[in-house]
Amino acid sequence: MKTSKSQAYFQQAQEVFPGGVNSPVRSFQAVGGEPLCIAKAQGSYIEDIDGNRYIDYVLSWGPMILGHAPKTVLEAVNKSLSLGTSFGAPCQAELDLGLLLKERLPYLEKVRMVNSGTEATMSAIRLARGVTGRKKIVKFIGCYHGHSDSFLVQAGSGVASLGMASSAGILPELAQETIALPFNDLEALEAVFEAYASDIAGVIVEAVAGNMGLVPGTPTFLQGIQKLCKKTGALFIVDEVMTGFRVHIQGAVGLFGLEPDLVCLGKVIGSGFPVAAFGGKAIWMDQVAPLGPVYQAGTLSGNPIAMTAGYAGLSALTSEVFKAIVEKTSYLVEGLQSLVEQYQMKLQVLSIGTMFGFFCSDKPVTNFELSQASDHELFTQLYNLLLNEGIYLAPSPYEANFLSAAHTWEDLQETLTAFEMAFKTLKEG
Ligand SMILES: Cc1ncc(COP(=O)(O)O)c(C=O)c1O
């Protein structure tokens, strides 16, 4: 594929942006080569500035569950644009989205809109610390909760892709208040609660981790976290920024029947606009300013265009639409699974709801350590062969992939054919 325009773009972009990008994992450092500069996107396709079209399984890292540029969202946004782009005051669109979120996620008693997942998780732990008066936060190694200081301790996603354990610039006195434990290891959590219970403000988890590759939490692990939190008064926080409306129509909370104190939402709820939220039990949310002493604010929070987009997108995501995407995701993964067996590839493939992932590994991956131990060299080779065939997957072994309502059966067939060609090439050496 000819990518000379993307290459020229990237040359220039490196003079302007650190590493040429505005978010690290876009840099393609984990898979070699250079990122594509995208000109447009429609349905299940993205197109780069050289005119190459790709079946897109990144979907802007999850939000585009209806596919790119869905008509219902575009129409609603166009109508809203003519009414003004930002008010910095209450508007009907934010109430519409808030009510819809409450209707879809019955455990959500109150919610606060923010602009990014990072803001949502950062605010949720401030709230946990504020209401408990405790300092420590427990997170799990390889889970990513955005880039605020308390969370960049053994995080997944871009941090892992760049081989960084943490980030420079984080005060050790703050980092030491974050306890990072192995994912799916309830015993480790029990030991920490035994030692520090009265200091733990909250435990935050991606119930299905999507930032170390795709790794589901086990029901025992997740219920165990919930039980320990209940017993000790720590807040149980489920980070659904990626999994919300993705692993189940009611997110991971619905999938596992959890009862969190707080959840963080993002991605899908904004239909590709900068929207996220945190919410949960009213007893905690009523401690947020202006009602309570935990301060949180935002110039563009509840932006009318973004709220309108989120509302239109989520309204169109009915359970029938969701079910159809899950069906296609399962079809793709089952097809992949038979190819893996046929070609005896060192590959673990799995899907959960509308998300799928694969590890170049002989055995199932249940935590970050095993994800790290998978064959990254093989992943890179496979990634680039597929990209050449017009399949755009997340450019890192530490990321999940996504399907949308716009992916057709033909797209899936084409993807399976591309995988088969890649497997053949790899086998032929
Ligand atoms: C689980 C999870 N939490 C939080 C975030 C941070 O969200 P944002 O990138 O919108 O700040 C992400 C981003 O991928 C995420 O996957």
The ligand as a Tripos MOL2 file, in Angstrom:
@<TRIPOS>MOLECULE
LIG
   16    16     1     0     0
SMALL
NO_CHARGES

@<TRIPOS>ATOM
      1 C1        -10.8050    1.9330   31.2140 C.3       1 LIG1
      2 C2        -10.3930    3.3180   30.8690 C.ar      1 LIG1
      3 N1        -10.4660    4.2770   31.8010 N.ar      1 LIG1
      4 C3        -10.1130    5.5420   31.5340 C.ar      1 LIG1
      5 C4         -9.6440    5.9040   30.2970 C.ar      1 LIG1
      6 C5         -9.2490    7.3140   30.0160 C.3       1 LIG1
      7 O1        -10.1600    7.9020   29.1560 O.3       1 LIG1
      8 P1         -9.7270    9.1730   28.2770 P.3       1 LIG1
      9 O2         -8.7320    8.6870   27.2770 O.co2     1 LIG1
     10 O3        -11.0320    9.6250   27.6730 O.co2     1 LIG1
     11 O4         -9.1590   10.1720   29.1990 O.co2     1 LIG1
     12 C6         -9.5430    4.9320   29.3030 C.ar      1 LIG1
     13 C7         -9.0250    5.2720   27.9670 C.2       1 LIG1
     14 O5         -8.8260    4.4670   27.1150 O.2       1 LIG1
     15 C8         -9.9340    3.6120   29.5910 C.ar      1 LIG1
     16 O6         -9.8390    2.6340   28.6870 O.3       1 LIG1
@<TRIPOS>BOND
     1     1     2 1
     2     2     3 ar
     3     2    15 ar
     4     3     4 ar
     5     4     5 ar
     6     5     6 1
     7     5    12 ar
     8     6     7 1
     9     7     8 1
    10     8     9 2
    11     8    10 1
    12     8    11 1
    13    12    13 1
    14    12    15 ar
    15    13    14 2
    16    15    16 1
@<TRIPOS>SUBSTRUCTURE
     1 LIG1         1 GROUP 0 **** ****
